[in-house]
């Protein structure tokens, strides 16, 4: 069978590697860093442990399928998955809050009515019914199949706010379409707290709700329908399990091995060149890197034509980065603490302006940003039961990762916001670690239909024979579930040929 070189050891790249190895290929992964897992990092100190990437898993079926297809042991024998219930608590600027159960439409409806007033739950539920139509229309082309050659049809928004003819089956005329998630929120949810609830799902993926398509309603739909899951020991354990599965399937790994070029022979990818001058021949190359880098790695050859979705680090406008603050706290975790709390910004307009618009950083625009507070009830995250590990995250604009003083000021603002979720937080802090966004860059979000295709990612097939793209900046976009799907698609294309159309 073919020898395959995989560039990068992120989750999408390892998912592809494991599937390709099971199909009989000889797979070698070249990772420029010292470890695997990509965004699924971990910071440890003094007996405390913190996830430095995604804190929860949605659509666990993606990894269940991966582990079933690559070995005898299913996912649940490799990691302990637990549903997070309640799924989240939302604290609003007016002092009200709503605690939402996990994977329960009726329960969420009741909780919103009780917290925000009669009718709130029904408005939210009606919006997610429409979101389901968008999900049903785009699940296969955006998650399970290679990006269509006629990808422009996905530029039409499937959210059924206006009935119309077309791919997504909504009969009617050629009337105007719903443009953005923010417009949907204002028109259909009305209550500014429900608006904040919807928009926070986009913000968590680095999307500006003012430019994100209405189809971004699939983000809360996906979470509410398939639930929120935590991996005991921290989400990093999922990366460890996938790495172990790759090794069990004889995938070879080379760490501290930076790929500086993709070898070409007779017009097709034929291996990789490393920074130390070594080369490795391969019949296929799978690039788990930002597609923006591929022309340079290909010696100036452009892997996409003018008719393809082009690499774009900021689809639909400037993309957000993610700032993370790890807090080591004295004092036990209260028994009634919620795993995830979202504290919403008092001034969302200022927040969005600071993150997306004019280049000003968080500190100059929004005194207290929207902050996600993660408080896992997991002994593996703390030295003993008299302490607690808490992680704060917030979307921010471009940051200078070397400007330590400025980052500490931003961290102060996150902590101030988070005190609404953890009373007395500042008095409990033993120490904190501020983790700037990797390379100061944006966080890749999942592909979305609408907005003329500006939120799609470059396809996994490239115009260079034998070269494939995988990972968050490629189809079907970022996020743990999407990374796993990306790996499945690339493996399917290599095993079955470039005319493969996806899983049946």
Residue pairs with C-beta under 8 A, 6 or more apart in sequence:
1 23
1 24
1 25
1 26
2 25
2 26
2 282
2 283
2 284
2 494
3 25
3 26
3 27
3 28
3 281
3 282
3 283
3 284
4 17
4 20
4 25
4 26
4 27
4 28
4 282
4 283
4 284
4 285
4 286
4 494
5 28
5 30
5 271
5 272
5 280
5 282
5 284
5 285
5 286
6 13
6 16
6 17
6 27
6 28
6 29
6 30
6 285
6 286
6 288
6 470
7 13
7 30
7 259
7 272
7 285
7 286
7 287
7 288
7 289
7 297
8 29
8 30
8 31
8 32
8 38
8 287
8 288
8 289
8 471
9 29
9 31
9 33
9 35
9 36
9 37
9 38
9 243
9 253
9 255
9 288
10 36
10 37
10 38
10 39
10 288
10 471
10 472
10 483
11 37
11 38
11 39
11 40
11 238
11 239
11 242
11 480
11 483
11 484
11 487
12 38
12 288
12 470
12 471
12 472
12 474
12 482
12 483
12 484
12 486
12 487
12 490
13 29
13 38
13 286
13 288
13 470
13 471
13 487
14 29
14 36
14 37
14 239
14 242
14 243
14 246
14 251
14 487
15 66
15 242
15 483
15 484
15 486
15 487
15 488
15 491
16 286
16 288
16 470
16 486
16 487
16 488
16 490
16 491
17 27
17 29
17 246
17 251
17 286
17 487
18 66
18 70
18 242
18 245
18 246
18 249
18 251
18 487
19 66
19 69
19 70
19 487
19 488
19 491
19 495
20 27
20 286
20 491
20 494
20 495
21 27
21 70
21 246
21 249
21 250
21 251
22 69
22 70
22 71
22 249
23 491
23 495
25 284
25 494
26 250
27 246
27 250
27 251
27 252
28 251
28 252
28 253
28 254
28 280
28 282
29 36
29 246
29 251
29 252
29 253
29 254
30 254
30 257
30 258
30 259
30 272
30 274
30 280
31 253
31 254
31 255
31 256
31 257
32 256
32 257
32 258
32 259
32 275
33 255
33 256
34 255
34 256
35 255
36 239
36 243
36 253
36 255
37 53
37 236
37 239
37 240
37 243
38 53
38 239
38 288
38 471
38 472
38 483
39 52
39 53
39 54
39 472
40 51
40 53
40 54
40 235
40 236
40 238
40 239
40 480
41 51
41 52
41 53
41 236
42 49
42 50
42 51
42 52
42 234
42 236
43 49
43 50
43 52
43 326
43 433
43 435
44 50
45 328
45 431
45 433
46 328
46 383
46 431
47 382
47 383
47 384
47 387
48 326
48 328
48 381
48 382
48 383
48 387
48 389
49 234
49 380
49 381
49 382
49 389
50 234
50 324
50 326
50 381
50 389
50 391
50 433
51 234
51 235
51 236
51 374
51 391
52 324
52 326
52 435
53 235
54 235
54 479
54 480
55 230
55 235
55 340
55 372
55 374
55 376
55 391
55 393
56 84
56 228
56 229
56 230
56 235
56 340
57 63
57 81
57 228
57 229
57 230
57 231
57 235
57 238
57 480
57 481
58 222
58 223
58 226
58 227
58 228
58 229
58 479
58 480
58 481
59 222
59 226
59 481
60 75
60 81
60 226
60 227
60 229
61 226
62 480
62 481
62 484
62 485
62 488
63 75
63 238
63 242
63 480
63 484
64 74
64 75
64 76
65 488
66 75
66 242
66 484
66 487
66 488
67 73
67 74
67 75
67 78
67 241
67 245
68 74
68 75
70 245
70 249
71 245
71 248
71 249
75 81
75 241
78 241
78 244
78 245
79 231
79 232
79 233
79 237
79 238
79 241
80 231
80 232
80 233
81 229
81 230
81 231
81 232
82 229
82 230
82 232
83 102
83 103
83 227
83 228
83 229
84 102
84 227
84 228
84 229
84 230
84 339
84 340
85 101
85 102
86 99
86 100
86 101
86 102
86 338
86 339
87 100
87 101
87 102
87 103
87 223
87 224
87 227
87 228
87 340
88 99
88 100
88 228
88 338
88 339
88 340
88 341
88 342
89 97
89 98
89 99
89 100
89 338
89 340
89 341
89 342
89 421
90 97
90 98
90 99
90 100
90 193
90 196
90 197
90 200
90 341
90 342
90 344
91 97
91 341
91 342
91 343
91 344
91 420
91 421
92 98
92 193
92 196
92 344
93 344
93 345
93 346
94 193
96 115
96 116
96 193
97 115
98 111
98 112
98 115
98 116
98 193
98 197
99 111
99 115
99 338
100 107
100 108
100 111
100 112
100 224
101 107
101 108
101 111
102 227
102 228
103 224
103 225
103 226
103 227
103 228
105 125
105 128
105 224
105 225
108 121
108 124
108 125
108 224
109 121
109 122
109 124
109 125
110 121
111 121
112 120
112 121
112 124
112 194
113 119
113 120
113 121
113 122
116 191
116 193
116 194
117 191
120 191
120 193
120 194
123 188
123 189
123 190
123 191
123 194
124 189
124 194
124 197
126 188
127 184
127 188
127 189
127 198
127 217
128 217
128 220
128 221
128 224
130 159
130 160
130 161
130 217
131 159
131 217
131 218
131 220
131 221
132 221
132 225
133 158
133 159
133 160
133 168
134 157
134 158
134 159
134 160
134 168
134 214
134 215
134 217
134 218
134 221
134 449
135 218
135 221
135 222
137 158
137 167
137 168
137 169
137 449
138 154
138 158
138 215
138 218
138 449
140 502
141 147
141 148
141 154
141 449
142 154
142 446
142 447
142 448
142 449
142 476
142 477
143 476
143 481
143 482
143 485
144 485
144 488
144 489
144 502
144 503
145 489
145 501
145 502
145 503
146 459
146 460
146 461
146 475
146 489
146 492
146 493
146 500
146 501
146 502
147 309
147 456
147 457
147 458
147 459
147 460
147 461
147 475
147 476
148 154
151 308
151 309
151 453
151 456
151 459
152 452
152 453
153 167
154 449
154 450
154 453
154 456
155 449
155 450
155 451
155 452
155 453
155 454
155 456
156 166
156 167
156 168
156 177
156 449
156 450
157 177
157 178
157 179
157 213
157 214
157 215
157 449
157 450
157 451
158 167
158 168
158 215
158 449
158 450
159 178
159 184
159 213
159 214
159 215
159 217
159 450
160 168
160 170
161 177
161 178
161 184
161 187
161 188
161 214
162 170
162 172
162 175
162 176
162 177
162 178
163 170
163 171
163 172
163 173
163 175
164 170
164 171
164 172
164 173
164 174
164 175
164 177
165 171
165 172
165 173
165 174
177 214
177 450
178 184
178 214
179 213
179 214
179 451
180 209
180 210
180 211
180 212
180 213
180 214
181 198
181 199
181 202
181 207
181 209
181 210
181 212
181 213
181 214
181 216
181 217
182 195
182 199
182 209
182 210
182 212
183 214
184 198
184 214
184 217
185 194
185 195
185 198
185 199
185 209
186 195
189 195
189 197
189 198
193 344
196 344
196 345
196 348
196 370
197 220
198 209
198 217
198 220
199 209
199 348
200 342
200 344
200 370
201 216
201 219
201 220
201 223
202 208
202 209
202 212
202 216
202 219
203 209
203 320
203 370
203 395
204 219
204 372
204 395
205 219
205 443
205 445
205 446
205 478
205 479
206 319
206 320
206 321
206 322
206 395
206 442
206 443
206 444
206 445
206 478
207 216
207 316
207 319
207 320
207 445
207 448
207 455
208 316
208 317
208 318
208 320
208 352
208 355
208 356
209 216
209 352
210 352
210 356
211 316
211 317
211 356
211 451
212 316
212 448
212 451
212 455
213 316
213 448
213 449
213 450
213 451
213 455
214 450
215 448
215 449
215 450
216 448
218 448
219 446
222 481
228 340
230 339
230 376
230 378
231 237
231 238
232 378
232 380
233 378
233 380
234 376
234 378
234 380
234 381
235 480
238 480
243 253
246 253
247 253
257 274
257 275
258 274
258 275
259 272
259 273
259 274
259 275
259 297
260 273
260 274
260 275
260 297
261 272
261 273
261 297
261 298
261 299
262 269
262 271
262 272
262 273
262 285
262 287
262 294
262 297
262 298
262 299
262 464
262 467
263 269
263 270
263 271
263 272
263 273
263 279
263 281
264 270
264 298
264 299
264 301
264 464
267 464
267 465
268 464
268 465
268 466
268 467
269 282
269 284
269 285
269 464
269 465
269 466
269 467
270 281
270 282
270 283
270 466
271 279
271 280
271 281
271 282
271 285
272 279
272 280
272 282
272 285
273 279
274 280
283 466
284 466
284 467
284 468
284 494
285 466
285 467
285 468
286 468
286 469
286 470
286 490
286 494
287 294
287 297
287 467
287 468
287 469
287 470
288 470
288 471
289 297
289 471
289 473
290 311
290 313
290 473
291 303
291 304
291 311
291 457
291 458
291 469
291 473
291 474
292 311
292 313
292 473
294 303
294 311
294 462
294 467
294 469
295 301
295 302
295 303
298 464
298 467
301 464
302 463
303 462
303 463
303 464
303 467
303 469
304 310
304 311
304 458
304 459
304 462
304 463
305 463
308 458
308 459
308 463
309 453
309 456
309 457
309 458
309 459
309 475
310 458
311 458
311 473
312 454
313 319
313 441
313 442
313 473
314 442
315 454
315 455
315 456
315 457
316 451
316 454
316 455
317 356
318 356
318 357
318 397
318 398
318 442
319 442
319 443
319 444
319 445
320 355
320 356
320 395
320 396
320 397
320 442
320 443
321 395
321 396
321 397
321 398
321 399
321 437
321 440
321 441
321 442
321 443
322 393
322 394
322 395
322 396
322 437
322 443
323 362
323 393
323 394
323 395
323 396
323 399
323 407
323 410
323 411
323 414
323 434
323 435
323 436
323 437
324 391
324 392
324 393
324 434
324 435
325 391
325 392
325 393
325 411
325 414
325 415
325 432
325 433
325 434
325 435
326 389
326 390
326 391
326 432
326 433
326 434
326 435
327 389
327 390
327 391
327 392
327 415
327 425
327 429
327 432
328 387
328 389
328 429
328 430
328 431
328 432
329 387
329 388
329 389
329 390
329 422
329 425
329 428
329 429
329 430
330 386
330 387
330 428
330 430
331 386
331 387
331 388
331 428
332 385
332 386
332 387
332 388
333 375
333 377
333 382
333 385
333 388
337 375
337 377
338 375
338 421
339 374
339 375
339 376
339 377
340 372
340 373
340 374
340 375
341 372
341 373
341 375
341 421
342 370
342 371
342 372
342 373
343 368
343 370
343 371
343 373
343 417
343 418
343 420
343 421
344 370
345 351
345 366
345 368
345 369
345 370
345 417
346 367
346 368
347 366
347 367
348 370
350 365
350 366
351 365
351 366
351 369
351 370
353 360
353 365
354 360
354 361
354 362
354 364
354 365
354 366
354 397
355 362
355 365
355 395
355 396
355 397
356 397
359 397
359 398
360 397
361 396
361 397
361 398
361 399
361 406
361 410
362 369
362 394
362 396
362 397
362 410
362 413
363 406
363 409
363 410
363 413
366 413
367 413
367 416
368 413
368 416
368 417
369 394
369 395
369 396
369 413
369 414
369 417
370 394
370 395
370 417
371 392
371 393
371 394
371 414
371 417
371 418
371 421
372 392
372 393
372 394
373 390
373 391
373 392
373 418
373 421
373 422
374 390
374 391
374 392
374 393
375 388
375 390
375 422
376 389
379 385
381 389
382 388
382 389
387 430
388 428
390 418
390 422
390 425
392 411
392 414
392 415
392 418
394 414
394 417
395 443
396 410
396 437
398 440
399 406
399 407
399 410
399 436
399 437
399 440
400 406
400 440
401 407
401 436
401 437
401 439
401 440
407 434
407 436
408 434
410 434
411 432
411 434
415 425
415 426
415 429
415 432
418 425
419 425
419 426
422 428
437 443
443 478
444 457
444 471
444 472
444 473
444 477
444 478
444 479
445 455
445 477
445 478
445 479
446 476
446 477
446 478
446 479
446 482
447 455
447 456
447 457
447 475
447 476
447 477
447 482
448 455
448 456
448 477
449 455
449 456
456 475
457 473
457 474
457 475
457 476
457 477
458 469
458 473
458 474
458 475
459 469
459 474
459 475
460 468
460 469
460 470
460 474
460 475
460 486
460 489
460 490
460 493
461 468
461 493
461 498
462 468
462 469
468 490
468 493
468 494
469 475
469 490
470 486
470 487
470 490
471 483
471 486
472 478
472 479
472 482
472 483
472 486
474 486
475 486
475 489
476 482
476 485
476 486
476 489
488 503
489 502
492 500
492 502
492 503
493 500
